[in-house]
Amino acid sequence: MSETGSRVAVHQAAQDDFGSGDAPRRQRRSRSGKPLIAIAVAVVVVAAAVVVGVVLMGGEDKGGAAPAKVLPTVYTPQAPNAHTAGLARRTADPRPLTEAEVFTEATRRVSYRDYAFTLAGSHVSADCKAVTWGERLQADLEKHGCNQIVRGAYVSADKAHVGQFFAVNLADQAGAEQISRDLNPQAQAGFVVPLEAPGVKDFGRGYSAAYGQIYGHYLIVAWVQRAGGAEPARGLSELIDISLAVEKPGDFVWGRLQLLPDVRRNN
């Protein structure tokens, strides 16, 4: 089954029987060729309505107007990736992430099938509270040692689609799992604030879908929508294709994995 087909199946299974067990296992490969085996957990939540933007207390650490509280219409998490177990604790991987490491020349322009995107803006925050909203989410980020959130905003070549990439750096995999649960819109715990960038305005208003993946102590999220928030003509399969392009900066985890002492010795 293709990646698009498997993600559509996860959404359909969740919508048919919300909360009743796991979706079928799927085999996928990373862009670097390393095998990934993920159990797609059918915990997709369709929000009754997207939260209307309101002013936050605190504000984002890049300055400017206070951000709005917006949630994806649907959020699909996946089980932790078994092949990144070596990254389960940040003590084994303490070096901070940088924009240059995550948004390389290869990931400043990304594509999947007919969709091509260009990075419109990026930012690394060492203050996780400043780039999120929601008391419960922010409390869990502090509890689980969040020390960085990396964000990137993407715009499609035809300006018809926009996307957000997030990488959350936590103390351990248990923390990544908890934050992924918090991002479930039904939990109403909060979410990451979309990065504003040229061509990316009012992101999160309207219909959008987010996909979370856990790689050790990192939580990677690709959040996508049609520009302006209209419902996609091809349904979720359209947004899934877009997400598979926007999530590509998450391949930095394989470089991190190769730097672990045990991996170097085995190579």
DABELKA-V714820 format. One record per helix or strand of 2 or more residues. SS is the DSSP state (helix for helix, strand for strand). FROM is the first residue (numbers start at 1). LEN is the number of residues. If there is no record, write none. Layout:
ss = (SS SS)
from = (FROM FROM)
len = (LEN LEN)
This chain:
ss = (helix strand strand strand helix helix helix helix strand strand helix strand helix strand strand helix helix strand strand strand helix helix)
from = (3 25 35 74 82 90 99 105 109 115 128 132 135 148 161 173 185 191 208 218 236 261)
len = (14 5 6 5 6 3 4 4 4 11 4 2 9 9 9 10 3 2 8 9 23 6)
